[in-house]
């Protein structure tokens, strides 16, 4: 990123540094030399003073290109925007080009995939649409071994964090898997942009509409992200549905916060968020009513927690939906696996006993 900034400067482009995190790395600090670096903004918070990106200073300077590091960064509480990518959007609105950097694990729709691979819940994330609106996405590809070597040499984290990182996130298995995901994601992005016009035409002809059905459990976010990735590939409209038996303001405060979080996630993915009163209907009827009303072509459901006996006795939601809709595909997404819980000699995962 900084090397590109030097190349742009040689070409006569007005380029400045808005913010670059060196993390004490000498080689990064050396690359800043020779480039104009704008002052950071002082932000007081909890009896301390922090320094962060000064959006107003960048807009006032009005360069052709600004370098802004760590796109997924969360701003200090009290800042104008909650996230740095929102600062970048403001700068782009003023017709200033931005070059930034982000890691693959920070992509919102990959949160569950990254967690399944690494066991780490990444807190800093950016919405996928930022890749869609980017004029160019460049993959900085290195092998797991090269990245581990840079880590050992202190070129990524401070010395006291090196061994812990090598034993946790920076294992060869994790890095190789993340590298494969990054390669696939960038390839998909290139393909998407190359045939964007054709994809839109196909979507218009097929008129695909995706409906994700969520309930108040741990898999709701996973289902929303899975639905987005399917809808994004098909360039189709996305609907998120949750059914309630009470008015929203009558629900527990914790539940209301979860609904607000799902709504924010739906907004990031440019999806319609639907809250449907049950009104004495079966849940399958609620889903089919919404599907028929919105001409839905694909429905995404979470894995049922009913036993086979319960499904025979009470009926399967999937079968009920299939009977009440015509030409609608149904996707079933497996629930997240629960860790084994030791209870004597019996281990339990996903509520099924495993004897060891």
C-alpha positions as CSV (number, residue, x, y, z in Angstrom):
1,X,0.0,0.0,0.0
2,X,2.8,2.5,0.9
3,X,4.9,1.3,-2.0
4,X,2.0,2.1,-4.3
5,X,1.7,5.5,-2.7
6,X,5.4,6.2,-3.6
7,X,4.7,5.0,-7.2
8,X,1.7,7.3,-7.5
9,X,3.7,10.3,-6.2
10,X,6.4,9.6,-8.8
11,X,3.6,9.8,-11.4
12,X,2.7,13.2,-10.2
13,X,-0.5,12.1,-8.3
14,X,-1.3,14.2,-5.2
15,X,-1.2,11.4,-2.6
16,X,-1.2,11.8,1.2
17,X,-1.3,9.5,4.3
18,X,-4.4,9.9,6.3
19,X,-3.5,7.1,8.8
20,X,-1.0,4.3,8.8
21,X,-0.5,1.9,11.8
22,X,3.2,1.0,12.0
23,X,2.7,-1.2,15.2
24,X,6.4,-0.4,15.9
25,X,7.6,-2.0,12.6
26,X,10.7,-0.2,11.3
27,X,10.2,-1.3,7.7
28,X,6.7,0.2,7.7
29,X,7.9,3.4,9.3
30,X,10.7,3.7,6.7
31,X,8.1,3.5,3.9
32,X,6.3,6.5,5.3
33,X,9.4,8.8,4.7
34,X,8.9,11.0,1.7
35,X,5.2,11.0,1.8
36,X,3.0,13.8,3.2
37,X,1.4,12.6,6.4
38,X,-1.7,14.5,7.7
39,X,-2.0,15.1,11.4
40,X,-4.3,12.8,13.4
41,X,-7.3,14.1,15.4
42,X,-7.1,14.2,19.2
43,X,-10.1,12.4,20.8
44,X,-10.5,12.6,24.6
45,X,-12.0,9.5,26.2
46,X,-12.1,8.3,29.8
47,X,-9.3,10.7,31.0
48,X,-7.1,9.7,28.1
49,X,-6.3,11.3,24.8
50,X,-6.4,9.1,21.7
51,X,-5.3,9.9,18.1
52,X,-7.4,8.8,15.1
53,X,-8.2,9.6,11.5
54,X,-9.1,13.3,10.9
55,X,-11.7,13.1,8.3
56,X,-12.3,16.9,8.2
57,X,-8.5,17.5,7.7
58,X,-8.5,15.1,4.8
59,X,-11.5,16.7,3.1
60,X,-10.0,20.2,3.7
61,X,-6.7,19.1,2.1
62,X,-8.6,17.5,-0.8
63,X,-5.8,15.3,-2.2
64,X,-6.4,13.0,-5.2
65,X,-5.6,9.9,-3.2
66,X,-5.4,9.3,0.6
67,X,-3.9,6.2,2.3
68,X,-6.0,4.9,5.2
69,X,-4.9,1.7,7.0
70,X,-7.0,-0.9,8.8
71,X,-10.4,-0.5,7.2
72,X,-12.2,-2.7,9.8
73,X,-11.0,-0.6,12.7
74,X,-13.6,0.6,15.4
75,X,-13.4,4.2,16.2
76,X,-13.1,5.7,19.7
77,X,-16.5,6.1,21.4
78,X,-17.7,9.7,20.8
79,X,-16.3,9.8,17.2
80,X,-18.6,11.0,14.4
81,X,-18.7,7.4,13.0
82,X,-18.6,4.1,14.8
83,X,-16.3,2.4,12.2
84,X,-13.4,3.6,10.1
85,X,-15.0,2.3,6.9
86,X,-17.8,4.8,7.5
87,X,-15.2,7.6,7.6
88,X,-13.9,6.3,4.3
89,X,-17.4,6.4,2.8
90,X,-17.6,10.1,3.9
91,X,-14.3,10.8,2.2
92,X,-15.3,9.0,-1.0
93,X,-18.5,11.2,-1.0
94,X,-16.1,14.2,-1.4
95,X,-14.6,12.6,-4.5
96,X,-11.3,11.7,-2.9
97,X,-9.8,8.3,-3.8
98,X,-9.0,6.0,-1.0
99,X,-6.5,3.1,-0.8
100,X,-7.0,0.9,2.2
101,X,-6.2,-2.6,3.6
102,X,-8.2,-5.3,5.2
103,X,-7.7,-8.9,6.2
104,X,-10.0,-11.7,4.8
105,X,-11.2,-12.6,8.3
106,X,-12.8,-9.1,8.6
107,X,-15.4,-9.7,5.9
108,X,-18.8,-9.7,7.5
109,X,-20.3,-12.6,5.5
110,X,-17.3,-14.8,6.4
111,X,-17.6,-14.4,10.2
112,X,-19.0,-17.9,10.8
113,X,-16.6,-19.6,8.3
114,X,-13.6,-17.9,10.0
115,X,-14.9,-18.9,13.5
116,X,-15.4,-22.5,12.4
117,X,-11.8,-22.6,11.1
118,X,-9.9,-20.7,13.8
119,X,-12.2,-20.8,16.8
120,X,-11.9,-17.0,17.0
121,X,-14.8,-14.6,16.8
122,X,-13.5,-11.6,14.9
123,X,-14.9,-8.4,16.4
124,X,-13.7,-5.9,13.7
125,X,-15.7,-6.5,10.5
126,X,-16.7,-4.6,7.3
127,X,-19.8,-5.1,5.2
128,X,-19.3,-7.0,1.9
129,X,-20.6,-4.2,-0.2
130,X,-17.3,-2.3,0.2
131,X,-15.7,-4.9,-2.0
132,X,-18.4,-4.5,-4.6
133,X,-18.0,-0.7,-4.8
134,X,-14.2,-0.9,-4.9
135,X,-12.7,0.0,-8.3
136,X,-9.9,-2.5,-7.7
137,X,-9.2,-5.3,-5.2
138,X,-5.6,-6.5,-4.9
139,X,-4.7,-9.7,-3.1
140,X,-1.4,-9.6,-1.2
141,X,-0.7,-13.4,-1.2
142,X,2.0,-15.0,0.9
143,X,2.3,-18.6,2.1
144,X,1.6,-19.6,5.7
145,X,5.3,-20.2,6.2
146,X,6.2,-16.7,5.0
147,X,3.7,-15.1,7.3
148,X,4.9,-17.1,10.3
149,X,8.5,-16.1,9.5
150,X,7.5,-12.4,9.4
151,X,5.7,-13.0,12.8
152,X,8.8,-14.5,14.4
153,X,10.9,-11.6,13.1
154,X,8.6,-9.2,14.9
155,X,7.2,-7.7,11.7
156,X,3.6,-8.2,12.7
157,X,3.2,-8.2,16.4
158,X,5.2,-7.1,19.4
159,X,7.7,-9.7,20.8
160,X,5.5,-10.7,23.8
161,X,2.6,-11.7,21.5
162,X,4.6,-13.8,19.0
163,X,4.5,-17.2,20.6
164,X,0.9,-17.0,21.6
165,X,-0.1,-16.0,18.1
166,X,1.9,-18.9,16.6
167,X,0.1,-21.3,18.8
168,X,-3.4,-19.9,18.2
169,X,-4.5,-17.8,15.2
170,X,-1.3,-18.1,13.2
171,X,-1.1,-21.9,12.9
172,X,-0.2,-23.4,9.5
173,X,-3.7,-24.9,9.3
174,X,-5.5,-21.7,10.0
175,X,-3.4,-19.5,7.7
176,X,-3.6,-22.0,4.8
177,X,-7.4,-22.2,5.1
178,X,-7.7,-18.4,5.3
179,X,-5.4,-18.0,2.3
180,X,-7.6,-20.4,0.3
181,X,-10.7,-18.4,1.3
182,X,-9.0,-15.1,0.3
183,X,-8.0,-16.5,-3.1
184,X,-11.5,-17.7,-3.8
185,X,-13.1,-14.5,-2.6
186,X,-10.9,-12.3,-4.8
187,X,-11.5,-14.6,-7.8
188,X,-15.2,-14.4,-7.2
189,X,-15.0,-10.6,-6.9
190,X,-13.2,-10.4,-10.3
191,X,-15.7,-12.7,-11.9
192,X,-18.6,-10.8,-10.4
193,X,-17.3,-7.5,-11.8
194,X,-16.5,-9.0,-15.2
195,X,-20.0,-10.3,-15.8
196,X,-21.9,-7.9,-13.6
197,X,-24.1,-6.7,-16.4
198,X,-24.9,-10.2,-17.6
199,X,-25.6,-11.3,-14.0
200,X,-28.1,-8.5,-13.5
201,X,-29.8,-9.5,-16.7
202,X,-30.0,-13.1,-15.6
203,X,-31.3,-12.1,-12.2
204,X,-34.0,-10.0,-13.9
205,X,-35.0,-12.8,-16.2
206,X,-35.0,-15.4,-13.3
207,X,-36.4,-12.9,-10.8
208,X,-34.8,-14.8,-8.0
209,X,-35.8,-13.7,-4.5
210,X,-34.3,-15.2,-1.3
211,X,-36.1,-15.5,2.0
212,X,-34.1,-16.3,5.2
213,X,-36.2,-17.4,8.1
214,X,-34.6,-16.7,11.5
215,X,-35.7,-17.2,15.1
216,X,-34.3,-16.1,18.5
217,X,-31.4,-18.5,18.7
218,X,-27.6,-18.6,18.2
219,X,-27.9,-19.5,14.5
220,X,-29.8,-16.3,13.4
221,X,-26.7,-14.4,12.3
222,X,-25.2,-17.4,10.6
223,X,-28.4,-17.9,8.5
224,X,-28.4,-14.2,7.5
225,X,-24.8,-14.3,6.3
226,X,-25.5,-17.6,4.4
227,X,-28.5,-16.0,2.8
228,X,-26.5,-13.0,1.8
229,X,-23.8,-15.1,0.1
230,X,-26.4,-17.0,-1.9
231,X,-28.3,-13.8,-2.9
232,X,-25.0,-12.0,-3.7
233,X,-23.9,-14.8,-6.1
234,X,-27.3,-14.8,-7.8
235,X,-27.6,-11.0,-7.7
236,X,-31.0,-11.4,-6.3
237,X,-33.2,-9.6,-3.7
238,X,-32.8,-10.7,-0.1
239,X,-35.5,-10.9,2.6
240,X,-35.0,-11.6,6.3
241,X,-38.1,-12.9,8.1
242,X,-38.7,-13.3,11.8
243,X,-42.1,-14.1,13.3
244,X,-43.3,-12.8,16.7
245,X,-46.2,-13.7,19.0
246,X,-46.1,-10.4,20.9
247,X,-45.6,-6.8,19.9
248,X,-41.9,-5.9,19.7
249,X,-42.1,-3.5,22.7
250,X,-43.5,-6.3,24.8
251,X,-40.5,-8.6,24.3
252,X,-37.7,-8.8,26.8
253,X,-35.0,-6.1,26.4
254,X,-32.4,-8.6,25.5
255,X,-34.6,-10.0,22.7
256,X,-35.3,-6.4,21.4
257,X,-31.6,-5.8,21.2
258,X,-31.1,-9.0,19.2
259,X,-33.8,-7.9,16.8
260,X,-32.1,-4.5,16.4
261,X,-28.8,-6.3,15.7
262,X,-30.4,-8.5,13.1
263,X,-31.9,-5.4,11.5
264,X,-28.6,-3.7,11.4
265,X,-27.0,-6.8,9.8
266,X,-29.8,-6.9,7.2
267,X,-29.2,-3.2,6.4
268,X,-25.5,-3.9,5.8
269,X,-26.5,-6.6,3.3
270,X,-29.1,-4.4,1.7
271,X,-31.8,-6.8,2.7
272,X,-35.5,-6.3,3.6
273,X,-36.0,-7.0,7.3
274,X,-39.5,-8.4,7.9
275,X,-41.1,-8.8,11.4
276,X,-44.3,-10.8,10.9
277,X,-46.9,-11.3,13.7
278,X,-47.9,-14.9,14.0
279,X,-51.6,-14.2,14.8
280,X,-52.6,-17.8,15.7
281,X,-51.0,-19.2,12.5
282,X,-48.6,-22.1,12.4
283,X,-45.0,-20.9,11.7
284,X,-45.1,-22.8,8.3
285,X,-48.1,-20.7,7.3
286,X,-46.4,-17.5,8.3
287,X,-43.5,-18.4,6.1
288,X,-45.6,-19.4,3.1
289,X,-47.8,-16.3,3.4
290,X,-44.7,-14.1,3.3
291,X,-43.1,-16.2,0.5
292,X,-46.3,-16.0,-1.7
293,X,-46.8,-12.3,-1.0
294,X,-43.2,-11.4,-2.1
295,X,-42.8,-14.0,-4.9
296,X,-40.0,-15.7,-3.1
297,X,-38.2,-18.4,-5.1
298,X,-35.8,-19.8,-2.5
299,X,-36.3,-20.2,1.3
300,X,-33.4,-20.7,3.8
301,X,-34.2,-22.4,7.1
302,X,-32.1,-23.5,10.0
303,X,-31.9,-27.2,11.0
304,X,-34.9,-28.3,13.0
305,X,-34.3,-29.3,16.6
306,X,-37.3,-31.6,16.5
307,X,-36.6,-35.4,16.9
308,X,-37.8,-37.7,14.2
309,X,-40.7,-38.8,16.5
310,X,-41.8,-35.2,16.9
311,X,-41.7,-34.5,13.2
312,X,-43.9,-37.6,12.6
313,X,-46.3,-36.6,15.3
314,X,-46.5,-32.8,14.8
315,X,-45.4,-32.6,11.1
316,X,-42.4,-31.1,9.4
317,X,-42.2,-27.4,8.7
318,X,-40.3,-28.1,5.5
319,X,-43.0,-30.5,4.2
320,X,-45.7,-28.0,5.2
321,X,-44.0,-25.2,3.3
322,X,-43.5,-27.4,0.2
323,X,-47.2,-28.3,0.2
324,X,-48.2,-24.7,0.4
325,X,-45.8,-23.2,-2.2
326,X,-45.2,-23.9,-5.8
327,X,-41.7,-23.9,-7.4
328,X,-39.9,-22.7,-4.3
329,X,-36.5,-24.2,-3.4
330,X,-35.7,-24.8,0.3
331,X,-32.2,-24.8,1.7
332,X,-31.6,-26.3,5.2
333,X,-28.5,-24.9,7.0
334,X,-27.0,-27.1,9.7
335,X,-26.8,-25.7,13.2
336,X,-23.4,-24.7,14.7
337,X,-21.8,-27.7,16.4
338,X,-21.7,-27.6,20.1
339,X,-18.5,-28.6,21.9
340,X,-18.4,-31.9,23.7
341,X,-19.4,-31.5,27.3
342,X,-18.0,-34.2,29.6
343,X,-20.5,-35.8,32.0
344,X,-18.8,-38.8,33.5
345,X,-18.2,-41.2,30.6
346,X,-20.9,-39.7,28.5
347,X,-20.1,-36.9,26.0
348,X,-22.8,-34.8,24.5
349,X,-22.8,-32.9,21.2
350,X,-25.8,-31.5,19.5
351,X,-28.0,-33.2,22.1
352,X,-27.1,-36.7,20.9
353,X,-25.2,-39.0,23.3
354,X,-21.8,-40.3,22.2
355,X,-20.4,-43.1,24.4
356,X,-16.6,-43.3,24.7
